[in-house]
Amino acid sequence: MPHDITAILVKLGDSGQTIAAAEQDVRGRHVLDADGDDLGKVDDLLIDREEHKVRFLRVEHGGVLGIGATATFIPVEAVSDVTDDTVRVDLTRQKIERAPTYDPEVVEETGYYEDVYWYYGYAPFFNPSGVAPPHPVPPTRR
């Protein structure tokens, strides 16, 4: 499917930008799945370079002291609750573990982001409203 809009997302940590209210910066908080299980920590936030909005949480899990950790991208639409220490997402661990894998070679390609959004059952932020997805959307987000 051709993409009319190229979304360029960058890590907040690499952008030179900050979150306006420090208490809203969720980096470093534990991520809990829909069942309350710990999935890892918010390592960084991916922001839309054009609109300066957070689009994905970059969650690192596994590994020891950051070595061998796996990065997973979770759309902010999946966030159901935020506390001082945690970010809860409305997804199960099993769903997140089967998400499209992070590949630094394609991280700036719209197709990758689109795959992640459709996998979780959300319309991509850059998709014109009312346009059907290019392939079936999972019936539930879990």
TASUL-V159329 format. One record per backbone hydrogen bond with DSSP energy under -0.5 kcal/mol. CO is the residue of the C=O (numbers start at 1). NH is the residue of the N-H. E is the energy in kcal/mol with one decimal. If there is no record, write none. Layout:
co	nh	e
CO	NH	E
CO	NH	E
This chain:
co	nh	e
2	4	-0.6
5	7	-0.7
6	8	-0.6
7	9	-0.7
8	49	-2.7
10	47	-3.2
11	14	-1.1
11	15	-0.8
12	15	-1.1
12	16	-0.7
12	17	-0.6
20	22	-0.6
21	24	-2.5
22	25	-1.5
24	26	-0.8
26	29	-2.0
29	42	-2.5
30	32	-0.5
30	87	-2.6
31	39	-3.7
31	40	-0.7
32	89	-2.7
33	36	-2.0
37	33	-2.5
40	31	-3.0
41	43	-0.8
41	60	-2.3
42	28	-3.3
44	58	-3.0
45	12	-3.3
45	47	-0.6
46	55	-3.3
46	56	-1.4
47	10	-2.3
47	49	-0.6
48	52	-2.3
53	48	-2.7
55	76	-1.9
56	46	-2.6
57	59	-0.8
57	74	-2.2
58	43	-3.0
58	44	-1.5
59	72	-2.4
60	41	-1.9
61	70	-3.0
64	67	-2.1
66	69	-0.8
67	64	-2.1
70	61	-2.1
71	102	-0.6
72	59	-3.1
72	74	-0.5
74	57	-2.9
75	78	-2.1
76	79	-1.6
78	90	-2.9
81	88	-3.1
85	30	-2.0
86	83	-2.8
87	32	-2.6
88	80	-2.9
88	81	-1.5
89	91	-1.0
91	34	-3.0
92	96	-2.2
93	97	-2.9
94	98	-1.1
96	99	-1.4
103	106	-2.2
103	107	-0.7
106	109	-2.3
109	112	-1.0
109	113	-1.3
110	114	-2.8
111	115	-2.2
112	116	-2.1
113	117	-2.7
114	118	-2.8
115	119	-2.5
116	120	-2.0
117	121	-0.8
117	122	-2.8
118	121	-0.7
118	138	-0.8
124	127	-1.8
128	131	-1.6
130	132	-0.5
